[in-house]
Amino acid sequence: ADAPKPMTFPTDWQIGKPDRVWKFSEPIPVQATGVMPYQYITIDTQLDESKWVQAIEIQPGSPEVVHHVIITLHIPGQGKRSSAEREEDGLWAGYVPGQSVWKYPKGFARYLPKGSRLIFQMHYTPNGIATTDQTRVGVIYADAPPEHEVRIKGLSNHHIRIPPFAKHHREEASLKLPVDATVLGFLPHMHLRGSACRYEVIDTTGRQEVLLDIPQYDFNWQLLYRYTEPRTFHEGDTITFTAWFDNSAENPANPDPTETVYWGQQTFEEMLLGYVEYFLPGVPPGTPLTNTARSQKQQGNLPARDNKNFQAFFLRFDQDGDHALSKEELPNRLRSRFNQVDSDRNGLLSYEEVQESQAQ
């Protein structure tokens, strides 16, 4: 039989001619085989004035080896943030199979502050042929300041644990709204074992409603699902992102059904990450989250004792069951910040101390 034709990728801009394009200054070598750690490339925008962006398009130079691209911003005066914090709370634009363009209607735009730098998180998947990649991003500026600033928040659970051969394993993440928020759309992300997912809301009366149900998730076709009309949720409402994973031998994409699977960067590991695209009604565009309300400093964080992510974290490392973590109970990679997080200097980390450290 004839071999399938090689895949082709668009070379023209789907958003139209960009007002500005940023491109890697040097090609990134991509090895032929094996596993590559994430590559981080920083580009200075060299903007001397802030811009409002109406459309964004990411074009990998070698899309056949690019699994995903996540662009976050480093803003002048902003402290150093971990890659996980940037990805979950600072996503500016992204490229995944099925999603490379971010366009906004009139009155909506993304903020690009002057002097900001673009941080590209590049996930390369070698395909047997050594190559190079020189990804670029193009933007179209808005004609005028928007009525609403579009923001993105990731609901994540870094403590997922998928048992061997599990056919329908369930995990979830939650976000309790500290203020009213109007949701534009949802973008779920899992890896090869992801089989289904669902966004729901539980309002302050306890009423539960399904917002988006994807019974057959496809890793190779990840989409941004937008409302026809934006939907407003209120302070105290809880949005949940639930995902199901198929780690059985019946899953043809499963790298190894005998493995216990945890959160990880590589495709053979897993993620539970449900992005929410939203704006804050009544908040002037360009207002930092820290200035909208004091509670927004902790946007996306439930109170520590009610947060299942933190409960899982403590159960994992709290060897003596005293609901506190000693330095000896933590792995070496987490001990360096122990004294900084231990605010009351009692030699133990409480739920609240760890929660507060994540909000800073």
FILUMKOL-945878 format. One record per residue (C-alpha): residue number from 0; residue in one letter; x, y, z. Coordinates in nm, 3 decimals, always signed. Example, Ala and Ser with C-alpha at 12.3 -4.5 7.8 and 13.67 -1.06 7.14 Angstrom:
# FILUMKOL-945878
n: 0, res: a, xx: +1.230, yy: -0.450, zz: +0.780 .
n: 1, res: s, xx: +1.367, yy: -0.106, zz: +0.714 .
END
This chain:
# FILUMKOL-945878
n: 0, res: a, xx: +0.000, yy: +0.000, zz: +0.000 .
n: 1, res: d, xx: +0.108, yy: +0.355, zz: -0.061 .
n: 2, res: a, xx: +0.248, yy: +0.540, zz: +0.240 .
n: 3, res: p, xx: +0.035, yy: +0.828, zz: +0.370 .
n: 4, res: k, xx: +0.129, yy: +1.171, zz: +0.244 .
n: 5, res: p, xx: +0.336, yy: +1.383, zz: +0.485 .
n: 6, res: m, xx: +0.134, yy: +1.623, zz: +0.695 .
n: 7, res: t, xx: +0.123, yy: +1.982, zz: +0.578 .
n: 8, res: f, xx: +0.092, yy: +2.289, zz: +0.796 .
n: 9, res: p, xx: -0.026, yy: +2.643, zz: +0.712 .
n: 10, res: t, xx: +0.247, yy: +2.897, zz: +0.644 .
n: 11, res: d, xx: +0.026, yy: +3.205, zz: +0.602 .
n: 12, res: w, xx: -0.113, yy: +3.397, zz: +0.897 .
n: 13, res: q, xx: -0.468, yy: +3.286, zz: +0.979 .
n: 14, res: i, xx: -0.530, yy: +3.612, zz: +1.169 .
n: 15, res: g, xx: -0.428, yy: +3.827, zz: +0.872 .
n: 16, res: k, xx: -0.113, yy: +4.036, zz: +0.845 .
n: 17, res: p, xx: +0.021, yy: +4.090, zz: +1.198 .
n: 18, res: d, xx: +0.107, yy: +4.433, zz: +1.334 .
n: 19, res: r, xx: +0.406, yy: +4.281, zz: +1.511 .
n: 20, res: v, xx: +0.594, yy: +3.950, zz: +1.495 .
n: 21, res: w, xx: +0.843, yy: +3.811, zz: +1.746 .
n: 22, res: k, xx: +1.063, yy: +3.516, zz: +1.652 .
n: 23, res: f, xx: +1.333, yy: +3.312, zz: +1.825 .
n: 24, res: s, xx: +1.667, yy: +3.479, zz: +1.761 .
n: 25, res: e, xx: +1.837, yy: +3.142, zz: +1.710 .
n: 26, res: p, xx: +1.701, yy: +2.803, zz: +1.598 .
n: 27, res: i, xx: +1.648, yy: +2.554, zz: +1.881 .
n: 28, res: p, xx: +1.810, yy: +2.213, zz: +1.812 .
n: 29, res: v, xx: +1.564, yy: +1.923, zz: +1.843 .
n: 30, res: q, xx: +1.725, yy: +1.582, zz: +1.886 .
n: 31, res: a, xx: +1.620, yy: +1.283, zz: +1.677 .
n: 32, res: t, xx: +1.521, yy: +1.049, zz: +1.959 .
n: 33, res: g, xx: +1.470, yy: +1.036, zz: +2.332 .
n: 34, res: v, xx: +1.296, yy: +1.274, zz: +2.570 .
n: 35, res: m, xx: +1.367, yy: +1.647, zz: +2.576 .
n: 36, res: p, xx: +1.306, yy: +1.860, zz: +2.884 .
n: 37, res: y, xx: +1.099, yy: +2.171, zz: +2.835 .
n: 38, res: q, xx: +1.289, yy: +2.454, zz: +2.670 .
n: 39, res: y, xx: +1.233, yy: +2.812, zz: +2.789 .
n: 40, res: i, xx: +1.303, yy: +3.099, zz: +2.550 .
n: 41, res: t, xx: +1.260, yy: +3.464, zz: +2.646 .
n: 42, res: i, xx: +1.198, yy: +3.742, zz: +2.395 .
n: 43, res: d, xx: +1.203, yy: +4.108, zz: +2.493 .
n: 44, res: t, xx: +0.904, yy: +4.277, zz: +2.329 .
n: 45, res: q, xx: +1.094, yy: +4.611, zz: +2.330 .
n: 46, res: l, xx: +0.759, yy: +4.788, zz: +2.362 .
n: 47, res: d, xx: +0.790, yy: +5.146, zz: +2.484 .
n: 48, res: e, xx: +0.414, yy: +5.170, zz: +2.534 .
n: 49, res: s, xx: +0.152, yy: +4.920, zz: +2.647 .
n: 50, res: k, xx: -0.064, yy: +4.757, zz: +2.381 .
n: 51, res: w, xx: -0.406, yy: +4.596, zz: +2.361 .
n: 52, res: v, xx: -0.402, yy: +4.280, zz: +2.150 .
n: 53, res: q, xx: -0.704, yy: +4.176, zz: +1.942 .
n: 54, res: a, xx: -0.559, yy: +3.858, zz: +1.789 .
n: 55, res: i, xx: -0.265, yy: +3.624, zz: +1.856 .
n: 56, res: e, xx: -0.127, yy: +3.342, zz: +1.643 .
n: 57, res: i, xx: +0.160, yy: +3.108, zz: +1.728 .
n: 58, res: q, xx: +0.345, yy: +2.938, zz: +1.442 .
n: 59, res: p, xx: +0.603, yy: +2.671, zz: +1.527 .
n: 60, res: g, xx: +0.892, yy: +2.660, zz: +1.283 .
n: 61, res: s, xx: +0.886, yy: +2.278, zz: +1.285 .
n: 62, res: p, xx: +0.531, yy: +2.186, zz: +1.391 .
n: 63, res: e, xx: +0.593, yy: +1.815, zz: +1.336 .
n: 64, res: v, xx: +0.805, yy: +1.808, zz: +1.655 .
n: 65, res: v, xx: +0.624, yy: +2.073, zz: +1.862 .
n: 66, res: h, xx: +0.385, yy: +1.921, zz: +2.114 .
n: 67, res: h, xx: +0.279, yy: +2.251, zz: +2.264 .
n: 68, res: v, xx: +0.380, yy: +2.613, zz: +2.320 .
n: 69, res: i, xx: +0.276, yy: +2.816, zz: +2.623 .
n: 70, res: i, xx: +0.351, yy: +3.189, zz: +2.627 .
n: 71, res: t, xx: +0.350, yy: +3.375, zz: +2.957 .
n: 72, res: l, xx: +0.454, yy: +3.732, zz: +3.034 .
n: 73, res: h, xx: +0.723, yy: +3.868, zz: +3.258 .
n: 74, res: i, xx: +0.622, yy: +4.221, zz: +3.348 .
n: 75, res: p, xx: +0.874, yy: +4.478, zz: +3.477 .
n: 76, res: g, xx: +0.872, yy: +4.478, zz: +3.857 .
n: 77, res: q, xx: +0.714, yy: +4.134, zz: +3.877 .
n: 78, res: g, xx: +0.895, yy: +3.889, zz: +4.104 .
n: 79, res: k, xx: +1.027, yy: +3.554, zz: +3.989 .
n: 80, res: r, xx: +0.757, yy: +3.292, zz: +3.942 .
n: 81, res: s, xx: +0.780, yy: +2.917, zz: +3.898 .
n: 82, res: s, xx: +0.695, yy: +2.764, zz: +3.561 .
n: 83, res: a, xx: +0.385, yy: +2.604, zz: +3.716 .
n: 84, res: e, xx: +0.264, yy: +2.939, zz: +3.851 .
n: 85, res: r, xx: +0.317, yy: +3.104, zz: +3.514 .
n: 86, res: e, xx: +0.139, yy: +2.826, zz: +3.328 .
n: 87, res: e, xx: -0.166, yy: +2.813, zz: +3.557 .
n: 88, res: d, xx: -0.215, yy: +3.178, zz: +3.640 .
n: 89, res: g, xx: -0.029, yy: +3.366, zz: +3.372 .
n: 90, res: l, xx: -0.109, yy: +3.200, zz: +3.040 .
n: 91, res: w, xx: -0.108, yy: +3.470, zz: +2.775 .
n: 92, res: a, xx: -0.142, yy: +3.251, zz: +2.466 .
n: 93, res: g, xx: -0.078, yy: +2.892, zz: +2.369 .
n: 94, res: y, xx: -0.040, yy: +2.642, zz: +2.087 .
n: 95, res: v, xx: -0.170, yy: +2.286, zz: +2.121 .
n: 96, res: p, xx: -0.299, yy: +2.042, zz: +1.860 .
n: 97, res: g, xx: -0.614, yy: +2.206, zz: +1.727 .
n: 98, res: q, xx: -0.559, yy: +2.549, zz: +1.883 .
n: 99, res: s, xx: -0.307, yy: +2.805, zz: +1.754 .
n: 100, res: v, xx: -0.516, yy: +3.122, zz: +1.713 .
n: 101, res: w, xx: -0.664, yy: +3.348, zz: +1.980 .
n: 102, res: k, xx: -0.903, yy: +3.611, zz: +1.841 .
n: 103, res: y, xx: -1.128, yy: +3.843, zz: +2.037 .
n: 104, res: p, xx: -1.438, yy: +4.036, zz: +1.928 .
n: 105, res: k, xx: -1.459, yy: +4.414, zz: +1.942 .
n: 106, res: g, xx: -1.457, yy: +4.537, zz: +2.299 .
n: 107, res: f, xx: -1.236, yy: +4.251, zz: +2.423 .
n: 108, res: a, xx: -0.855, yy: +4.227, zz: +2.417 .
n: 109, res: r, xx: -0.548, yy: +4.095, zz: +2.597 .
n: 110, res: y, xx: -0.309, yy: +4.332, zz: +2.769 .
n: 111, res: l, xx: +0.058, yy: +4.352, zz: +2.670 .
n: 112, res: p, xx: +0.236, yy: +4.592, zz: +2.908 .
n: 113, res: k, xx: +0.528, yy: +4.803, zz: +2.792 .
n: 114, res: g, xx: +0.867, yy: +4.652, zz: +2.865 .
n: 115, res: s, xx: +0.721, yy: +4.304, zz: +2.907 .
n: 116, res: r, xx: +0.901, yy: +3.991, zz: +2.795 .
n: 117, res: l, xx: +0.746, yy: +3.686, zz: +2.631 .
n: 118, res: i, xx: +0.846, yy: +3.357, zz: +2.793 .
n: 119, res: f, xx: +0.796, yy: +3.059, zz: +2.561 .
n: 120, res: q, xx: +0.761, yy: +2.717, zz: +2.720 .
n: 121, res: m, xx: +0.845, yy: +2.474, zz: +2.440 .
n: 122, res: h, xx: +0.763, yy: +2.104, zz: +2.455 .
n: 123, res: y, xx: +0.942, yy: +1.917, zz: +2.177 .
n: 124, res: t, xx: +0.869, yy: +1.553, zz: +2.087 .
n: 125, res: p, xx: +1.150, yy: +1.401, zz: +1.875 .
n: 126, res: n, xx: +1.018, yy: +1.205, zz: +1.577 .
n: 127, res: g, xx: +1.329, yy: +1.020, zz: +1.459 .
n: 128, res: i, xx: +1.481, yy: +1.303, zz: +1.257 .
n: 129, res: a, xx: +1.708, yy: +1.567, zz: +1.409 .
n: 130, res: t, xx: +1.589, yy: +1.915, zz: +1.321 .
n: 131, res: t, xx: +1.565, yy: +2.271, zz: +1.449 .
n: 132, res: d, xx: +1.275, yy: +2.495, zz: +1.542 .
n: 133, res: q, xx: +1.233, yy: +2.871, zz: +1.524 .
n: 134, res: t, xx: +0.884, yy: +2.945, zz: +1.654 .
n: 135, res: r, xx: +0.724, yy: +3.286, zz: +1.604 .
n: 136, res: v, xx: +0.417, yy: +3.468, zz: +1.734 .
n: 137, res: g, xx: +0.222, yy: +3.738, zz: +1.553 .
n: 138, res: v, xx: -0.026, yy: +3.985, zz: +1.702 .
n: 139, res: i, xx: -0.284, yy: +4.231, zz: +1.576 .
n: 140, res: y, xx: -0.341, yy: +4.534, zz: +1.796 .
n: 141, res: a, xx: -0.686, yy: +4.662, zz: +1.891 .
n: 142, res: d, xx: -0.791, yy: +4.992, zz: +1.735 .
n: 143, res: a, xx: -0.889, yy: +5.130, zz: +2.076 .
n: 144, res: p, xx: -0.871, yy: +5.028, zz: +2.443 .
n: 145, res: p, xx: -1.129, yy: +4.754, zz: +2.507 .
n: 146, res: e, xx: -1.427, yy: +4.756, zz: +2.735 .
n: 147, res: h, xx: -1.312, yy: +4.427, zz: +2.890 .
n: 148, res: e, xx: -0.967, yy: +4.277, zz: +2.952 .
n: 149, res: v, xx: -0.954, yy: +3.905, zz: +2.874 .
n: 150, res: r, xx: -0.774, yy: +3.696, zz: +3.137 .
n: 151, res: i, xx: -0.702, yy: +3.323, zz: +3.167 .
n: 152, res: k, xx: -0.694, yy: +3.104, zz: +3.476 .
n: 153, res: g, xx: -0.589, yy: +2.739, zz: +3.496 .
n: 154, res: l, xx: -0.763, yy: +2.495, zz: +3.731 .
n: 155, res: s, xx: -0.503, yy: +2.231, zz: +3.809 .
n: 156, res: n, xx: -0.435, yy: +1.934, zz: +4.033 .
n: 157, res: h, xx: -0.066, yy: +1.846, zz: +4.062 .
n: 158, res: h, xx: -0.136, yy: +1.552, zz: +4.292 .
n: 159, res: i, xx: -0.315, yy: +1.321, zz: +4.052 .
n: 160, res: r, xx: -0.237, yy: +0.951, zz: +4.090 .
n: 161, res: i, xx: -0.367, yy: +0.712, zz: +3.825 .
n: 162, res: p, xx: -0.337, yy: +0.342, zz: +3.922 .
n: 163, res: p, xx: -0.216, yy: +0.076, zz: +3.678 .
n: 164, res: f, xx: -0.484, yy: -0.062, zz: +3.444 .
n: 165, res: a, xx: -0.748, yy: +0.185, zz: +3.572 .
n: 166, res: k, xx: -1.012, yy: +0.220, zz: +3.300 .
n: 167, res: h, xx: -1.210, yy: +0.519, zz: +3.427 .
n: 168, res: h, xx: -1.005, yy: +0.699, zz: +3.693 .
n: 169, res: r, xx: -1.147, yy: +1.030, zz: +3.819 .
n: 170, res: e, xx: -0.958, yy: +1.340, zz: +3.940 .
n: 171, res: e, xx: -1.066, yy: +1.702, zz: +3.984 .
n: 172, res: a, xx: -0.962, yy: +2.060, zz: +4.056 .
n: 173, res: s, xx: -1.172, yy: +2.348, zz: +4.189 .
n: 174, res: l, xx: -1.182, yy: +2.726, zz: +4.182 .
n: 175, res: k, xx: -1.387, yy: +2.930, zz: +4.430 .
n: 176, res: l, xx: -1.459, yy: +3.276, zz: +4.292 .
n: 177, res: p, xx: -1.352, yy: +3.562, zz: +4.521 .
n: 178, res: v, xx: -1.541, yy: +3.813, zz: +4.302 .
n: 179, res: d, xx: -1.789, yy: +3.807, zz: +4.015 .
n: 180, res: a, xx: -1.637, yy: +3.682, zz: +3.689 .
n: 181, res: t, xx: -1.775, yy: +3.654, zz: +3.337 .
n: 182, res: v, xx: -1.657, yy: +3.342, zz: +3.153 .
n: 183, res: l, xx: -1.590, yy: +3.350, zz: +2.780 .
n: 184, res: g, xx: -1.477, yy: +2.991, zz: +2.728 .
n: 185, res: f, xx: -1.295, yy: +2.679, zz: +2.841 .
n: 186, res: l, xx: -0.983, yy: +2.496, zz: +2.719 .
n: 187, res: p, xx: -0.916, yy: +2.155, zz: +2.882 .
n: 188, res: h, xx: -0.573, yy: +1.993, zz: +2.872 .
n: 189, res: m, xx: -0.469, yy: +1.635, zz: +2.951 .
n: 190, res: h, xx: -0.226, yy: +1.393, zz: +2.793 .
n: 191, res: l, xx: -0.256, yy: +1.050, zz: +2.629 .
n: 192, res: r, xx: -0.458, yy: +0.885, zz: +2.906 .
n: 193, res: g, xx: -0.716, yy: +1.165, zz: +2.924 .
n: 194, res: s, xx: -1.050, yy: +1.020, zz: +2.810 .
n: 195, res: a, xx: -1.323, yy: +1.261, zz: +2.923 .
n: 196, res: c, xx: -1.368, yy: +1.585, zz: +3.117 .
n: 197, res: r, xx: -1.634, yy: +1.818, zz: +3.249 .
n: 198, res: y, xx: -1.665, yy: +2.172, zz: +3.380 .
n: 199, res: e, xx: -1.936, yy: +2.236, zz: +3.641 .
n: 200, res: v, xx: -2.043, yy: +2.515, zz: +3.873 .
n: 201, res: i, xx: -2.181, yy: +2.491, zz: +4.226 .
n: 202, res: d, xx: -2.346, yy: +2.816, zz: +4.330 .
n: 203, res: t, xx: -2.376, yy: +2.951, zz: +4.684 .
n: 204, res: t, xx: -2.710, yy: +2.772, zz: +4.734 .
n: 205, res: g, xx: -2.552, yy: +2.436, zz: +4.649 .
n: 206, res: r, xx: -2.715, yy: +2.408, zz: +4.308 .
n: 207, res: q, xx: -2.490, yy: +2.224, zz: +4.061 .
n: 208, res: e, xx: -2.486, yy: +2.273, zz: +3.683 .
n: 209, res: v, xx: -2.282, yy: +2.123, zz: +3.400 .
n: 210, res: l, xx: -2.111, yy: +2.395, zz: +3.195 .
n: 211, res: l, xx: -1.919, yy: +2.186, zz: +2.941 .
n: 212, res: d, xx: -1.916, yy: +1.809, zz: +2.899 .
n: 213, res: i, xx: -1.660, yy: +1.636, zz: +2.675 .
n: 214, res: p, xx: -1.734, yy: +1.261, zz: +2.689 .
n: 215, res: q, xx: -1.459, yy: +1.172, zz: +2.439 .
n: 216, res: y, xx: -1.152, yy: +1.386, zz: +2.492 .
n: 217, res: d, xx: -0.899, yy: +1.376, zz: +2.207 .
n: 218, res: f, xx: -0.540, yy: +1.466, zz: +2.292 .
n: 219, res: n, xx: -0.471, yy: +1.536, zz: +1.924 .
n: 220, res: w, xx: -0.751, yy: +1.790, zz: +1.889 .
n: 221, res: q, xx: -0.759, yy: +2.027, zz: +2.185 .
n: 222, res: l, xx: -1.004, yy: +2.312, zz: +2.140 .
n: 223, res: l, xx: -1.109, yy: +2.636, zz: +2.304 .
n: 224, res: y, xx: -1.484, yy: +2.609, zz: +2.365 .
n: 225, res: r, xx: -1.641, yy: +2.956, zz: +2.375 .
n: 226, res: y, xx: -1.987, yy: +3.064, zz: +2.481 .
n: 227, res: t, xx: -2.205, yy: +3.229, zz: +2.218 .
n: 228, res: e, xx: -2.292, yy: +3.475, zz: +2.495 .
n: 229, res: p, xx: -2.050, yy: +3.515, zz: +2.789 .
n: 230, res: r, xx: -2.175, yy: +3.372, zz: +3.119 .
n: 231, res: t, xx: -2.139, yy: +3.556, zz: +3.452 .
n: 232, res: f, xx: -2.074, yy: +3.370, zz: +3.777 .
n: 233, res: h, xx: -2.079, yy: +3.525, zz: +4.121 .
n: 234, res: e, xx: -1.857, yy: +3.558, zz: +4.426 .
n: 235, res: g, xx: -1.869, yy: +3.234, zz: +4.623 .
n: 236, res: d, xx: -1.957, yy: +3.014, zz: +4.325 .
n: 237, res: t, xx: -1.721, yy: +2.718, zz: +4.277 .
n: 238, res: i, xx: -1.615, yy: +2.604, zz: +3.930 .
n: 239, res: t, xx: -1.487, yy: +2.248, zz: +3.912 .
n: 240, res: f, xx: -1.290, yy: +2.074, zz: +3.640 .
n: 241, res: t, xx: -1.324, yy: +1.695, zz: +3.653 .
n: 242, res: a, xx: -1.123, yy: +1.464, zz: +3.431 .
n: 243, res: w, xx: -1.127, yy: +1.091, zz: +3.369 .
n: 244, res: f, xx: -0.823, yy: +0.890, zz: +3.264 .
n: 245, res: d, xx: -0.796, yy: +0.556, zz: +3.083 .
n: 246, res: n, xx: -0.480, yy: +0.376, zz: +3.193 .
n: 247, res: s, xx: -0.600, yy: +0.039, zz: +3.067 .
n: 248, res: a, xx: -0.447, yy: -0.179, zz: +2.799 .
n: 249, res: e, xx: -0.758, yy: -0.105, zz: +2.590 .
n: 250, res: n, xx: -0.643, yy: +0.254, zz: +2.538 .
n: 251, res: p, xx: -0.441, yy: +0.238, zz: +2.213 .
n: 252, res: a, xx: -0.258, yy: +0.563, zz: +2.299 .
n: 253, res: n, xx: -0.151, yy: +0.443, zz: +2.644 .
n: 254, res: p, xx: +0.231, yy: +0.438, zz: +2.671 .
n: 255, res: d, xx: +0.232, yy: +0.179, zz: +2.953 .
n: 256, res: p, xx: -0.077, yy: +0.053, zz: +3.141 .
n: 257, res: t, xx: +0.140, yy: -0.110, zz: +3.410 .
n: 258, res: e, xx: +0.264, yy: +0.227, zz: +3.538 .
n: 259, res: t, xx: +0.120, yy: +0.435, zz: +3.820 .
n: 260, res: v, xx: +0.091, yy: +0.776, zz: +3.655 .
n: 261, res: y, xx: +0.153, yy: +1.113, zz: +3.820 .
n: 262, res: w, xx: +0.153, yy: +1.477, zz: +3.708 .
n: 263, res: g, xx: +0.444, yy: +1.548, zz: +3.478 .
n: 264, res: q, xx: +0.560, yy: +1.751, zz: +3.182 .
n: 265, res: q, xx: +0.616, yy: +1.470, zz: +2.934 .
n: 266, res: t, xx: +0.345, yy: +1.317, zz: +2.719 .
n: 267, res: f, xx: +0.387, yy: +0.975, zz: +2.885 .
n: 268, res: e, xx: +0.303, yy: +1.143, zz: +3.218 .
n: 269, res: e, xx: -0.028, yy: +1.321, zz: +3.283 .
n: 270, res: m, xx: -0.181, yy: +1.660, zz: +3.350 .
n: 271, res: l, xx: -0.514, yy: +1.784, zz: +3.477 .
n: 272, res: l, xx: -0.537, yy: +2.145, zz: +3.367 .
n: 273, res: g, xx: -0.863, yy: +2.317, zz: +3.282 .
n: 274, res: y, xx: -0.819, yy: +2.670, zz: +3.151 .
n: 275, res: v, xx: -1.096, yy: +2.926, zz: +3.198 .
n: 276, res: e, xx: -1.105, yy: +3.237, zz: +2.978 .
n: 277, res: y, xx: -1.283, yy: +3.525, zz: +3.154 .
n: 278, res: f, xx: -1.309, yy: +3.895, zz: +3.234 .
n: 279, res: l, xx: -1.395, yy: +4.082, zz: +3.553 .
n: 280, res: p, xx: -1.712, yy: +4.291, zz: +3.512 .
n: 281, res: g, xx: -1.677, yy: +4.643, zz: +3.644 .
n: 282, res: v, xx: -1.297, yy: +4.626, zz: +3.664 .
n: 283, res: p, xx: -1.117, yy: +4.874, zz: +3.434 .
n: 284, res: p, xx: -0.896, yy: +4.704, zz: +3.173 .
n: 285, res: g, xx: -0.529, yy: +4.704, zz: +3.269 .
n: 286, res: t, xx: -0.598, yy: +4.680, zz: +3.644 .
n: 287, res: p, xx: -0.362, yy: +4.428, zz: +3.809 .
n: 288, res: l, xx: -0.543, yy: +4.146, zz: +3.986 .
n: 289, res: t, xx: -0.382, yy: +4.248, zz: +4.314 .
n: 290, res: n, xx: -0.561, yy: +4.583, zz: +4.291 .
n: 291, res: t, xx: -0.911, yy: +4.459, zz: +4.202 .
n: 292, res: a, xx: -0.974, yy: +4.324, zz: +4.551 .
n: 293, res: r, xx: -0.752, yy: +4.192, zz: +4.825 .
n: 294, res: s, xx: -0.906, yy: +3.847, zz: +4.787 .
n: 295, res: q, xx: -0.801, yy: +3.834, zz: +4.422 .
n: 296, res: k, xx: -0.443, yy: +3.786, zz: +4.536 .
n: 297, res: q, xx: -0.556, yy: +3.431, zz: +4.608 .
n: 298, res: q, xx: -0.775, yy: +3.392, zz: +4.301 .
n: 299, res: g, xx: -0.825, yy: +3.026, zz: +4.226 .
n: 300, res: n, xx: -0.725, yy: +2.910, zz: +4.575 .
n: 301, res: l, xx: -0.980, yy: +2.755, zz: +4.806 .
n: 302, res: p, xx: -0.936, yy: +2.792, zz: +5.184 .
n: 303, res: a, xx: -0.652, yy: +2.554, zz: +5.264 .
n: 304, res: r, xx: -0.850, yy: +2.299, zz: +5.466 .
n: 305, res: d, xx: -1.120, yy: +2.280, zz: +5.197 .
n: 306, res: n, xx: -0.876, yy: +2.251, zz: +4.906 .
n: 307, res: k, xx: -0.847, yy: +1.892, zz: +4.784 .
n: 308, res: n, xx: -0.514, yy: +1.965, zz: +4.619 .
n: 309, res: f, xx: -0.363, yy: +2.070, zz: +4.952 .
n: 310, res: q, xx: -0.525, yy: +1.779, zz: +5.134 .
n: 311, res: a, xx: -0.361, yy: +1.542, zz: +4.887 .
n: 312, res: f, xx: -0.027, yy: +1.721, zz: +4.932 .
n: 313, res: f, xx: -0.041, yy: +1.680, zz: +5.309 .
n: 314, res: l, xx: -0.157, yy: +1.319, zz: +5.295 .
n: 315, res: r, xx: +0.136, yy: +1.242, zz: +5.069 .
n: 316, res: f, xx: +0.405, yy: +1.386, zz: +5.297 .
n: 317, res: d, xx: +0.246, yy: +1.398, zz: +5.646 .
n: 318, res: q, xx: +0.400, yy: +1.073, zz: +5.767 .
n: 319, res: d, xx: +0.296, yy: +1.104, zz: +6.134 .
n: 320, res: g, xx: -0.058, yy: +1.225, zz: +6.061 .
n: 321, res: d, xx: -0.034, yy: +1.540, zz: +6.276 .
n: 322, res: h, xx: -0.170, yy: +1.769, zz: +5.998 .
n: 323, res: a, xx: +0.159, yy: +1.957, zz: +5.984 .
n: 324, res: l, xx: +0.479, yy: +1.905, zz: +5.788 .
n: 325, res: s, xx: +0.823, yy: +1.891, zz: +5.941 .
n: 326, res: k, xx: +1.133, yy: +1.961, zz: +5.736 .
n: 327, res: e, xx: +1.231, yy: +1.594, zz: +5.761 .
n: 328, res: e, xx: +0.901, yy: +1.484, zz: +5.607 .
n: 329, res: l, xx: +0.959, yy: +1.686, zz: +5.291 .
n: 330, res: p, xx: +1.171, yy: +1.569, zz: +4.996 .
n: 331, res: n, xx: +1.500, yy: +1.749, zz: +4.943 .
n: 332, res: r, xx: +1.368, yy: +1.950, zz: +4.649 .
n: 333, res: l, xx: +1.110, yy: +2.121, zz: +4.877 .
n: 334, res: r, xx: +1.328, yy: +2.186, zz: +5.181 .
n: 335, res: s, xx: +1.507, yy: +2.496, zz: +5.053 .
n: 336, res: r, xx: +1.204, yy: +2.721, zz: +5.117 .
n: 337, res: f, xx: +1.103, yy: +2.566, zz: +5.450 .
n: 338, res: n, xx: +1.221, yy: +2.851, zz: +5.674 .
n: 339, res: q, xx: +1.065, yy: +3.109, zz: +5.442 .
n: 340, res: v, xx: +0.724, yy: +2.939, zz: +5.451 .
n: 341, res: d, xx: +0.736, yy: +2.866, zz: +5.828 .
n: 342, res: s, xx: +0.606, yy: +3.212, zz: +5.922 .
n: 343, res: d, xx: +0.545, yy: +3.138, zz: +6.291 .
n: 344, res: r, xx: +0.890, yy: +2.978, zz: +6.327 .
n: 345, res: n, xx: +0.760, yy: +2.671, zz: +6.512 .
n: 346, res: g, xx: +0.946, yy: +2.422, zz: +6.295 .
n: 347, res: l, xx: +0.626, yy: +2.292, zz: +6.131 .
n: 348, res: l, xx: +0.430, yy: +2.394, zz: +5.822 .
n: 349, res: s, xx: +0.054, yy: +2.427, zz: +5.864 .
n: 350, res: y, xx: -0.208, yy: +2.408, zz: +5.589 .
n: 351, res: e, xx: -0.248, yy: +2.784, zz: +5.611 .
n: 352, res: e, xx: +0.125, yy: +2.859, zz: +5.587 .
n: 353, res: v, xx: +0.162, yy: +2.654, zz: +5.269 .
n: 354, res: q, xx: -0.153, yy: +2.812, zz: +5.123 .
n: 355, res: e, xx: -0.027, yy: +3.163, zz: +5.198 .
n: 356, res: s, xx: +0.310, yy: +3.087, zz: +5.037 .
n: 357, res: q, xx: +0.134, yy: +2.982, zz: +4.716 .
n: 358, res: a, xx: -0.063, yy: +3.306, zz: +4.704 .
n: 359, res: q, xx: +0.245, yy: +3.529, zz: +4.728 .
END
